[in-house]
Amino acid sequence: MTADNISSITEELIEKSLLNIKNRSNNFHIIPPIIGIILSDQFGNTIMVSEYKSNGKENYNPIKKYLSEDDANLIDIDLISMYFSSFKMFAGETNIKNLSHLEIHGSNIKVQIYFKFEDFIIIIFLNSHTILDSNEKSMIINYFEDIFSKFGESLKNYNSLESKETIHKVAKKGTAFLKTLNKKFLQRHNQMYLNNYEHVERLSKKILPVIHNEINEYFKNIEEDLLYNLNREIDNKIQDIIFQSLSKSEP
């Protein structure tokens, strides 16, 4: 095995470890980036539910499991859409004009509700650390616009037997769509994290030696162990600041 091969393997292991730590810190191993989507009519009647299902090591739960810590009292999915549809009714009765979407944040999950369609409401459940970029948001909106153009009448008449069969098929396609969406999100998220890490490494190599020289010059009489610990502490804080600054620039 050559030195280049060893270097490449080492780099891959480091990247894998970094991504594992990052994804666990975001709870992506417990809660997927995009948990699921509920489609309802304007009155909050649930038409269709699509939920992300993983074939990997993760054991992800359905939407309502994340909304209840008591397995014996799982909230009814129909009540969820009715509750969120009430926000649009409230906006209509007050002076909130042209309410197109709403976002509710929690420490574990967050919800994005889109009211922009004439006949339907889209309710998206996300991991609280998930930040969809403009392309991912467009993917979701375009996906449903396509669904509405093809199956709009069936969705409006969701109680008929024929419509239920169609909606069941559309919901299964929605599960496949969520799998693709989660995969694309994690690819982008992971690549951005690694890029930021590389930026931190490059900047640190330029900045930290200058700081070390100044510290070593200023604290000539301090014990070597204390000086080493001081430098290490400063290194960590500076790297954290750089990383946070880069992360804030993410979409």
C-alpha positions, 0 to 999 in steps of 0.5 A: 500500500502506497503513502497516497493510498494510506493518505486517501483512506485516512482522509475518508475515515476522517470525513466519515467520522466528522459527518457522523458527529455532525449528523448525530448533533443534528439528530438526523440519526433519530429524526430524518431531515424531511419527516413527512408531508400532509396534504389537506383541503382548505378546511383541514380535512386530510387528503393524503399523508406521505412519510419518509421510510428508510431502508438503512440502519435508522428506525424513523417514526411516522409523523404523529409519533414525533408529536406525542411522547405517549404511545397510547395517546397518539394524536389523530392525523386529521386533527393536525391538518385541521389545527394548522388550517385554522391559521388561514381562517384566522388570517382571513378574519383579521387583517393578515393579507395574502398569507402564503406560508407559515413556519412553526419551530420546536426544539425537535421538529418544525413545521412549514405550512403552505397556503398558496394553493387555491384548494389545498394546504401542504404541511411539511414536517422537518427536523428542527435543524433542517434548512431547505434551500431554494432549490429544495423548496422549489422541488416540493412546490413543483412536485405538488403543482404537478400532482395537482395538475394530474390528479386535482379532481381526484384530490378534491373528491377524496371521499369517492372510492375511485379517488381513494385508489388514486390517492393511495397510489399518489401517496406511495409516490410521495414516499419515494419522492421524500426518499429522494428529497432526503437523500439530496438534502443530506448530500448537500448538507454533508458536502457543505459541512465538509467544505466549511471544515476545509475552509476552517482548516485553511484559515486556521493554518494561516491565523493560528501560527501568528497568534501562537507566536504572539502568545509565546513572545508575550508570555515567555515566563509561563510554564510550557504546559500552561502555554500549551493549554492556553494555545489549544484553548484559543485554537478551539475558540477561534476555529469555532468562531470561524465555523459558526461564521461560515455556517451562518452563510448557509441558506 
